[in-house]
């Protein structure tokens, strides 16, 4: 029965929330609301957000030291693939602020008490699996163009990438393949985790609703994906320091984007959300 609950939700039957049409203005409004959430009590997010730039620096150092330079960019871009799961604590803070509850940073850890946690974990595992496939694909692309030998140095790798026809082929093909992975992850996760925190509908209904939201709002969702990608690039160019701001703002904004895309629950059911959470 626990396995069934992961897939179908608390009521043992798939319930698909109503997806609404949104516009480009709603995307920017969600970003403004996310920034407002971040500035409400920014010191509370240090605990959550410093792990992102630190993790990025560790990845960069590990890649350079382990002759894994060819997958350094795929590793960094992989933040966009697993980010929706990593930001669940930020969704919880925005959820609590919306309900007028205490938004102290420790409440970000209360997601572990959510009855939907098995479903959240299941979708998180799916995103991690896609991330691993992305890394393997990127590595296979590099080997097919340059062979299995690792570059001799950072300088040699840069020269290999930007001053050879194989390097430019890798840039074009790599970005095209990465775009496909990004679209897949955007479709299955853009509102999945906020939905599961808000309503225990099960992994299947949450992922399906997320995909429906992308099909119903292709232009706004494409814009959202481009904004996420652009801010992550800026974060990387600032030696990952910018991620300490961009990640939490995007996390909070994702909650508000979810609110705009998915029709709200009836008032009586909203009142139930204010009750203490407990795992069934």
C-alpha positions as CSV (number, residue, x, y, z in Angstrom):
1,X,0.0,0.0,0.0
2,X,2.9,2.3,0.7
3,X,4.2,1.8,-2.8
4,X,0.7,2.6,-4.2
5,X,0.6,5.8,-2.1
6,X,3.8,7.0,-3.8
7,X,2.3,6.7,-7.2
8,X,-1.4,7.6,-6.6
9,X,-1.4,9.8,-3.5
10,X,-3.2,9.8,-0.2
11,X,-6.6,8.7,-1.6
12,X,-5.2,5.7,-3.5
13,X,-6.5,7.2,-6.7
14,X,-5.0,9.7,-9.1
15,X,-6.4,13.2,-8.7
16,X,-5.3,15.7,-11.4
17,X,-5.5,19.3,-10.4
18,X,-6.8,21.9,-12.9
19,X,-4.1,23.6,-15.0
20,X,-4.7,27.2,-15.9
21,X,-3.4,29.4,-18.7
22,X,-0.8,32.0,-17.7
23,X,1.0,34.8,-19.6
24,X,4.6,36.1,-19.7
25,X,3.6,38.8,-17.2
26,X,2.8,36.0,-14.7
27,X,6.3,34.6,-15.0
28,X,7.8,38.0,-14.1
29,X,5.3,38.4,-11.3
30,X,6.4,35.1,-9.9
31,X,10.0,36.2,-10.0
32,X,9.1,39.4,-8.1
33,X,7.2,37.4,-5.5
34,X,10.2,35.0,-5.2
35,X,12.5,38.0,-4.6
36,X,10.1,39.4,-2.0
37,X,10.1,36.1,-0.2
38,X,13.9,36.0,-0.2
39,X,14.2,39.5,1.2
40,X,11.6,38.9,3.9
41,X,14.2,37.3,6.1
42,X,17.3,36.7,4.0
43,X,19.5,35.6,7.0
44,X,17.3,32.6,7.4
45,X,18.4,31.3,4.0
46,X,22.1,31.3,4.6
47,X,21.8,27.7,6.0
48,X,20.1,26.6,2.8
49,X,21.8,28.6,0.1
50,X,25.5,28.6,0.9
51,X,25.6,24.8,0.1
52,X,25.0,25.6,-3.5
53,X,28.1,27.8,-4.3
54,X,30.2,25.5,-2.0
55,X,29.0,22.4,-3.8
56,X,29.8,24.2,-7.1
57,X,33.4,25.0,-6.0
58,X,33.9,21.4,-4.9
59,X,32.7,20.1,-8.2
60,X,35.1,22.4,-10.1
61,X,38.0,21.5,-7.9
62,X,37.3,17.8,-8.1
63,X,36.9,17.9,-11.9
64,X,40.3,19.7,-12.3
65,X,42.1,17.4,-10.0
66,X,40.6,14.1,-11.3
67,X,41.2,14.8,-15.0
68,X,37.4,15.1,-15.4
69,X,37.5,18.4,-17.2
70,X,35.4,17.1,-20.2
71,X,32.4,16.7,-17.9
72,X,32.9,19.9,-15.8
73,X,30.4,21.9,-17.9
74,X,27.9,19.0,-17.8
75,X,28.3,18.8,-14.0
76,X,27.7,22.5,-13.6
77,X,24.7,22.6,-16.0
78,X,23.4,19.6,-14.1
79,X,22.4,22.0,-11.3
80,X,19.4,22.9,-13.5
81,X,18.4,19.2,-13.7
82,X,18.4,18.4,-10.0
83,X,17.7,21.9,-8.7
84,X,13.9,21.5,-8.5
85,X,14.4,18.7,-6.0
86,X,17.1,20.5,-4.1
87,X,14.9,23.6,-3.5
88,X,12.0,21.8,-1.7
89,X,12.9,23.6,1.5
90,X,12.5,26.9,-0.2
91,X,9.0,25.9,-1.5
92,X,8.1,25.1,2.1
93,X,9.1,28.5,3.3
94,X,7.1,30.3,0.6
95,X,4.1,28.0,1.4
96,X,4.3,28.9,5.1
97,X,4.6,32.6,4.4
98,X,1.6,32.4,2.1
99,X,-0.5,30.8,4.9
100,X,0.7,33.3,7.5
101,X,2.8,30.7,9.4
102,X,6.2,31.1,11.0
103,X,8.9,31.2,8.3
104,X,12.0,30.6,10.4
105,X,14.6,28.7,8.5
106,X,14.3,25.5,10.6
107,X,10.8,25.1,9.0
108,X,12.5,24.4,5.7
109,X,13.5,21.0,7.2
110,X,9.9,20.2,8.0
111,X,9.3,18.9,4.5
112,X,10.5,15.6,5.9
113,X,7.2,15.4,7.8
114,X,5.1,15.9,4.7
115,X,2.9,12.9,3.9
116,X,3.9,13.3,0.3
117,X,7.6,12.8,1.1
118,X,7.7,9.3,-0.5
119,X,6.4,10.8,-3.8
120,X,8.8,13.7,-3.5
121,X,11.7,11.3,-3.0
122,X,10.6,9.1,-5.9
123,X,10.5,12.1,-8.3
124,X,13.9,13.2,-6.9
125,X,15.4,9.9,-7.7
126,X,14.0,10.2,-11.2
127,X,15.7,13.6,-11.7
128,X,19.0,12.2,-10.3
129,X,18.8,9.3,-12.8
130,X,18.3,11.8,-15.6
131,X,21.3,13.7,-14.3
132,X,23.5,10.6,-14.4
133,X,22.3,9.8,-17.9
134,X,23.2,13.3,-19.0
135,X,26.7,13.0,-17.6
136,X,27.2,9.6,-19.3
137,X,25.9,11.1,-22.6
138,X,28.2,14.1,-22.3
139,X,31.2,11.8,-21.6
140,X,30.3,9.5,-24.5
141,X,30.1,12.5,-26.8
142,X,33.5,13.7,-25.8
143,X,35.1,10.2,-26.2
144,X,33.5,9.9,-29.7
145,X,35.1,13.1,-30.8
146,X,38.5,13.2,-29.0
147,X,39.0,9.6,-27.8
148,X,39.2,8.2,-24.3
149,X,42.4,10.1,-23.2
150,X,41.9,12.9,-20.7
151,X,43.3,16.4,-21.7
152,X,46.8,17.0,-20.5
153,X,45.9,20.4,-18.9
154,X,43.3,23.0,-18.6
155,X,45.0,25.0,-21.4
156,X,45.1,22.0,-23.7
157,X,41.4,21.3,-23.0
158,X,40.4,24.9,-23.8
159,X,42.4,24.8,-27.0
160,X,40.9,21.4,-27.9
161,X,37.4,22.8,-27.5
162,X,37.7,26.2,-29.1
163,X,40.3,25.7,-31.8
164,X,39.4,22.5,-33.4
165,X,36.4,21.4,-35.6
166,X,35.7,18.6,-33.2
167,X,35.5,21.0,-30.3
168,X,33.0,23.2,-32.1
169,X,31.0,20.1,-33.0
170,X,31.0,19.1,-29.4
171,X,29.8,22.6,-28.4
172,X,26.9,22.4,-30.9
173,X,25.9,18.8,-30.3
174,X,26.4,19.1,-26.5
175,X,24.2,22.1,-26.2
176,X,21.5,20.6,-28.4
177,X,21.5,17.4,-26.4
178,X,21.5,19.4,-23.2
179,X,18.5,21.4,-24.4
180,X,16.6,18.1,-24.9
181,X,17.4,17.0,-21.4
182,X,16.4,20.4,-20.0
183,X,13.1,20.4,-21.7
184,X,12.4,16.9,-20.4
185,X,13.3,17.9,-16.8
186,X,11.4,21.2,-17.1
187,X,8.3,19.4,-18.3
188,X,8.2,16.8,-15.5
189,X,9.3,18.9,-12.6
190,X,8.5,22.6,-13.1
191,X,5.6,22.5,-10.7
192,X,5.8,18.9,-9.4
193,X,7.5,19.4,-6.1
194,X,5.4,22.5,-5.0
195,X,2.3,20.6,-6.0
196,X,3.3,17.6,-3.9
197,X,4.1,19.8,-0.9
198,X,0.8,21.5,-1.3
199,X,-1.4,18.5,-2.0
200,X,-0.5,14.8,-1.6
201,X,-1.7,13.8,-5.0
202,X,1.0,11.2,-5.7
203,X,4.0,11.2,-8.1
204,X,2.0,10.2,-11.2
205,X,-0.6,13.0,-10.9
206,X,2.1,15.6,-10.0
207,X,4.4,14.8,-12.9
208,X,1.4,14.6,-15.3
209,X,0.1,17.9,-14.1
210,X,3.5,19.5,-14.6
211,X,3.7,18.2,-18.2
212,X,0.2,19.5,-18.8
213,X,1.2,22.9,-17.5
214,X,4.0,23.1,-20.0
215,X,1.8,22.1,-22.9
216,X,-0.8,24.5,-21.8
217,X,1.7,27.4,-21.4
218,X,4.6,26.7,-23.9
219,X,5.8,30.3,-24.2
220,X,5.7,31.3,-20.5
221,X,7.3,28.0,-19.6
222,X,10.0,28.4,-22.2
223,X,10.7,31.9,-20.9
224,X,10.9,30.4,-17.3
225,X,13.4,27.8,-18.5
226,X,15.5,30.5,-20.2
227,X,15.5,32.7,-17.1
228,X,16.6,29.8,-15.0
229,X,19.4,28.9,-17.4
230,X,20.5,32.6,-17.7
231,X,20.7,33.1,-13.9
232,X,22.6,29.8,-13.4
233,X,25.1,30.9,-16.1
234,X,25.6,34.3,-14.3
235,X,26.0,32.3,-11.0
236,X,28.7,30.2,-12.5
237,X,30.5,33.2,-14.0
238,X,30.6,34.8,-10.6
239,X,32.5,31.7,-9.3
240,X,29.2,30.3,-7.9
241,X,28.7,33.2,-5.4
242,X,25.7,34.4,-7.4
243,X,24.0,31.0,-6.9
244,X,23.6,32.0,-3.2
245,X,21.0,34.6,-4.4
246,X,19.7,33.2,-7.6
247,X,18.9,29.7,-6.3
248,X,16.7,30.8,-3.4
249,X,15.0,33.5,-5.5
250,X,14.2,30.9,-8.2
251,X,13.1,28.4,-5.6
252,X,10.6,30.8,-4.1
253,X,9.5,32.0,-7.5
254,X,8.8,28.4,-8.5
255,X,6.3,28.2,-5.7
256,X,4.5,31.3,-6.9
257,X,4.6,30.0,-10.5
258,X,2.9,26.9,-9.3
259,X,0.2,29.0,-7.6
260,X,-0.5,30.8,-10.9
261,X,-0.6,27.6,-13.0
262,X,-2.6,25.3,-10.8
263,X,-6.1,26.2,-9.8
264,X,-6.5,26.7,-6.0
265,X,-8.2,24.2,-3.7
266,X,-11.6,25.1,-2.2
267,X,-11.5,27.3,1.0
268,X,-12.3,24.4,3.3
269,X,-9.4,22.3,2.0
270,X,-7.0,25.3,2.3
271,X,-7.9,25.6,6.0
272,X,-6.8,22.0,6.5
273,X,-3.3,22.9,5.2
274,X,-2.8,25.0,8.3
275,X,-3.1,22.0,10.5
276,X,0.1,20.3,11.7
277,X,1.5,17.9,9.2
278,X,1.9,14.2,10.0
279,X,2.9,11.2,7.9
280,X,0.1,8.7,7.4
